[in-house]
């Protein structure tokens, strides 16, 4: 088997008044994805942000957002994960359950993605490159990169801004990655462009697939400065004659509302792209030169 069918969710940010409400919401999409033949369902970055509506007191404003993230959302991570594990097992699919705020064992606040396999096994990837807003919350970035296996693909997870840093994807490729999953949350056109450009560049320079799933819409919170999430799910691929792509977009869902992009990716096609590069490609890298340049830069 060389193919994997992805279901990339444009997931609506709306008020979720309990974890059960949130899991019912995600469960509808996992069920749809399974009925449409998906092997892997991908949700966006901070997919559970709508649960701010369930925060004690019922009204989250910009001035209290840090407390809500640390003491409310982070406390729900285990319950959210348990629900997503049940969905994966019920439907016999892999689920990238988006990312969520959680408290790590050392007490730090992390933005963590959970990759759940059909047997219920869970692998975790913390966001590496935090935004200024996340630093302001006092969050901590991760310092390890997950290399996982989903179907025939060796897979990595780069959360939103992580896709903008080529060092991370090159590490994944050096460890066998053929697919990068990118759960994302952006709230303006600049952010959408940064993630899109990063995904296209990583797919081109590494000759792999990058699959992005965004959060969309607004829950009306914080009450005094509501977050409006934007984006459309897409899959980026190498720009070459093997794929026959001129712009690097293998598939994209144009509708900005909630829904799924269903797309099948082929490992054999990717292997052919790498074996017969149209541009220099991975096979024609010059690692000795790169090591020399890095050494010169440090001296």
Secondary structure, 3 states (H helix, E strand, C coil): CCEEEEEEEEEECCCCCCHHHHHHHHHHHHHHHHHCCCCEEECCCCHHHHHHHHCCCCCCCHHHHHHHHHHCHHHHHHHHHHHHHHHHHHHCCEEEEEEEEEECCCCCEEEEEEEECCCCCEEEEECCCCCHHHHHHCCCCCCCCCCEEECCEEEEECCHHHHHCHHHHHHHHHCCCCEEEEEECECCHHHHHHHHHHHHHHHHHHCCEEEEEEEEECCCCCCCCCCCEECCCEEECCCCCCCCCCCCEEEECCCCCCEEEEEEEEHHHHHHHHHCCCCCCHHHCCHHHHHHHHHHHHC
